[in-house]
Amino acid sequence: MRVVRGTFQGTGAVLYLGIGFMPRSIKLRGLTDATDLYQTLEFEKEMRSTAKGFEGLSLALTGDIHTKGLASDLATTAGISLYRGGDAADGTETYLIKDPHPNKVDKGVGAEITAWTSDVVASRSGHWNDVCSLTYPDTVGLGSIINISGKEYVCTTVTSNGEVAGEVILDVAAPSGNIGFLGGMYTYVQAPVGTIMPAGIKLSLLTVVNVNAELISFEAYDE
């Protein structure tokens, strides 16, 4: 069984997610919506045997299910369909692939990011030695993975470019040390122009789990 997981930035437009195969099932979740507490879109091949939910089932819930709960079964061209790949990417977010440059230490406008300085242990705060990138597809921020002296941490806050004392907060306090890896906020990003797209899915739903600029996670399976 193949399993692929990742994150991408919603666009509010039709997009193609190239994961390397056409999944038997896939689940997408919206993680940063300001209104809905829970957003999901699920699809499996068996759904194609009925017009009801042919391209998946979506669900959006606020914190109070009695106040708002919106579930939809998605017909053809409205949700998820399988994508065979083969298109040449146009360099926009229409075509997404696994980030070919996941380490962002040299993507800022300054020198390479190589050092972490711990500022306040109690607040888990610190900073790195130069500015990080805040520009898509190399955006560093909340959720970015950072490797400090061989140990992995997660950035829970990145204020500005992270090079000033206290601008970065980690999930666990880390002593000062060398930075070997600094990941982006998204593990799947726009494919460079001319990239031949791998197989995956076409996402036609323009709301719920594809709101522009919101963070989306996915989990895809193939037996």
C-alpha positions in Angstrom: 0.0 0.0 0.0 1.2 3.5 -0.8 0.4 6.4 1.4 1.2 10.0 0.7 0.6 12.9 3.1 1.2 16.6 2.6 0.0 20.2 2.8 -0.7 22.8 0.2 -2.1 26.3 -0.1 -5.8 26.6 -1.2 -6.4 28.7 -4.3 -10.2 29.0 -4.7 -9.8 27.7 -8.2 -9.5 24.3 -9.9 -6.1 22.7 -9.3 -4.2 19.5 -10.0 -2.4 17.8 -7.2 0.3 15.5 -8.5 1.1 12.8 -5.8 2.5 10.1 -8.1 -0.5 7.9 -8.4 -4.3 8.0 -8.8 -5.4 7.2 -5.2 -8.0 4.7 -4.2 -9.1 7.1 -1.5 -8.1 10.6 -0.4 -9.1 12.9 2.4 -8.5 16.7 2.5 -8.8 18.9 5.6 -9.0 22.6 5.9 -6.7 23.7 8.8 -6.8 27.5 9.0 -10.4 28.6 8.2 -11.5 31.4 10.5 -15.2 30.4 10.6 -15.4 26.6 10.4 -13.8 24.5 13.1 -13.8 21.3 10.9 -13.6 21.1 7.2 -13.1 17.9 5.2 -13.5 16.5 1.7 -13.4 12.7 1.3 -13.3 10.7 -1.9 -12.9 7.0 -2.8 -13.2 5.2 -6.1 -16.3 3.3 -5.0 -18.2 6.6 -4.9 -18.1 6.6 -8.7 -20.7 3.9 -8.7 -23.4 6.4 -7.9 -24.3 9.9 -9.0 -24.8 10.8 -5.3 -21.3 11.8 -4.1 -19.7 10.8 -7.4 -16.8 13.2 -6.7 -16.8 13.0 -2.9 -18.5 14.1 0.2 -17.6 17.5 1.9 -18.4 18.6 5.4 -18.0 22.0 7.1 -18.8 22.5 10.8 -18.6 25.4 13.2 -17.8 24.8 16.9 -21.6 24.5 17.6 -23.0 21.8 15.3 -26.5 22.9 16.2 -25.8 26.4 14.7 -24.2 25.3 11.4 -23.4 22.1 9.7 -23.1 21.9 5.9 -22.6 18.6 4.2 -22.6 18.1 0.5 -22.4 15.2 -1.9 -20.5 16.4 -5.0 -21.5 15.5 -8.5 -19.3 15.4 -11.5 -16.9 18.3 -11.9 -17.7 19.6 -8.4 -15.3 17.8 -6.1 -12.4 15.3 -6.7 -11.7 13.3 -9.8 -8.8 11.1 -10.7 -6.0 12.7 -12.7 -3.7 10.7 -15.0 -1.1 13.4 -15.2 1.0 14.2 -18.3 0.2 17.9 -18.6 3.0 20.4 -18.8 2.8 22.8 -15.7 2.4 26.5 -16.4 4.2 27.7 -13.4 1.1 28.7 -11.5 -0.7 27.1 -8.5 -3.0 25.3 -10.9 -0.4 22.5 -10.9 1.0 21.3 -7.6 3.8 18.8 -6.9 5.9 17.8 -3.9 8.2 20.7 -3.2 11.4 20.1 -5.2 13.4 22.4 -2.8 12.1 21.6 0.7 15.0 23.1 2.6 14.5 26.9 2.8 17.7 27.9 4.6 19.0 29.7 1.5 15.6 31.1 0.1 15.6 34.4 2.0 17.1 37.6 0.6 20.1 37.5 3.0 22.7 35.0 3.9 22.0 31.3 4.4 20.3 30.4 7.7 22.7 28.2 9.6 22.4 29.1 13.3 19.7 29.1 16.0 20.0 31.2 19.1 17.8 30.4 22.1 16.5 33.6 23.7 14.0 32.7 26.4 13.8 29.1 27.4 10.5 29.5 29.3 8.7 30.8 26.2 10.5 28.5 23.8 11.6 31.5 21.8 14.6 32.3 19.8 15.8 33.4 16.4 18.0 32.4 13.4 20.9 34.3 12.0 19.4 35.9 8.9 16.0 36.5 7.2 13.8 33.7 6.1 11.6 33.7 3.0 8.0 34.9 3.4 7.3 34.5 -0.3 5.4 31.6 -1.8 6.3 28.9 -2.7 9.2 29.2 -0.2 7.1 30.6 2.7 8.5 29.8 6.2 6.0 30.1 9.1 3.6 28.3 11.4 4.2 24.6 11.0 7.6 24.8 9.4 9.9 22.0 10.4 13.3 23.0 11.7 16.3 20.7 12.5 18.6 22.1 15.2 21.8 20.2 16.0 20.2 17.0 14.7 16.9 17.3 16.5 13.5 18.1 14.9 11.2 20.9 16.1 8.2 22.7 14.8 7.8 26.5 14.5 4.6 27.5 16.2 5.2 31.2 15.6 7.3 33.1 13.1 7.1 36.9 13.4 8.5 38.8 10.5 11.6 37.1 9.1 12.7 35.3 12.3 16.2 36.9 12.5 15.4 39.2 15.5 15.4 37.9 19.1 12.1 36.3 20.2 10.6 36.3 16.6 10.4 32.5 16.5 8.7 30.2 19.0 9.1 26.4 18.8 6.9 23.6 20.1 9.7 22.6 22.5 12.5 24.8 23.7 15.8 24.2 21.8 19.3 25.2 22.9 21.4 27.3 20.6 22.9 25.3 17.8 23.3 24.7 14.1 20.4 24.7 11.7 20.5 21.9 9.1 17.0 22.1 7.7 14.3 24.8 7.7 11.1 23.7 5.9 8.4 25.7 4.2 4.8 25.9 5.3 3.6 23.8 2.4 5.0 20.5 1.3 3.3 20.6 -2.1 3.8 23.8 -4.1 3.4 25.1 -7.7 5.3 23.0 -10.2 8.0 24.8 -12.2 7.1 25.8 -15.8 7.3 22.8 -18.1 7.2 20.1 -15.4 5.4 17.0 -16.7 2.8 16.4 -14.1 2.6 13.1 -12.2 -0.7 11.4 -11.6 -3.0 12.4 -8.7 -6.3 14.2 -8.4 -8.1 17.2 -9.9 -9.8 19.3 -7.2 -12.8 21.2 -8.6 -14.3 22.2 -5.3 -13.7 25.9 -4.9 -14.7 26.3 -1.2 -14.5 24.4 2.1 -11.1 22.7 1.6 -9.9 24.9 -1.2 -10.3 28.5 0.1 -7.8 30.8 -1.3 -4.6 31.2 0.9 -5.8 28.7 3.5 -3.7 25.7 4.6 -5.0 22.3 3.4 -3.7 18.9 4.5 -4.3 15.6 2.6 -3.8 11.9 3.1 -4.0 9.7 0.0 -4.0 5.8 -0.2 -3.5 3.3 -2.9 -3.8 -0.4 -2.5 
